Amino acid sequence: MNTLGDRRNGFTFVEALIAVTIFLILMGAVAGIFTTFTRQQRRGFTQTTLLGEAQNAVEVLEREVRTGFSNTFSGSGSNFSFKNQNGVLIAYQLSGTRITRRAIPPDVTLPITSSAVDIRSLEFTVRTPGVDLGTAPQVPLLTGEQGRVTVRVRVCPKSIDDDRQCLQLQTTLTSRQYAPAL
């Protein structure tokens, strides 16, 4: 005879099965949240790296363009060159997946972006002012707007083909040299 007060302590098989099922559902939800969080953290770190590389390259360009003579700006596509205030020809270009800087003289080429990222595209749009040479002994004058260069760069994580993770940056730089290089 089995009475209500005579029941043994413990779980039935069905109760244990329900408890394990609930536990597995909760663990699956926690694992999903953790995976999503980890993926977002990696994406944030990658974006920070890309932004840092792009900003570094633009800062190098910006410093030199500001001291360059705008009437010597030349280039299109992925090539840009000008003479700086020391009379050195400076050239920037896309070499493989890196942006390089070349100075002549001396003939030295150095990368300005690291190998940790791929530069997928680099485009320079150059606007140069005119120069009014006038008559001697008049000092040459720049005419029209000040020379400027617009830089567009697309930087992506190394060896990743997902374009959604790439970063595009555009900025316009202006020379501060108002006297033309002769």
PyMOL commands that set and color helices and strands:
alter all, ss='L'
color gray80, all
select helices_A, chain A and resi 4-6+13-67+70-72+163-165
alter helices_A, ss='H'
color red, helices_A
select strands_A, chain A and resi 74-76+79-83+89-95+98-104+108-111+117-127+130-132+141-143+148-157+167-174
alter strands_A, ss='S'
color yellow, strands_A
deselect
rebuild
show_as cartoon
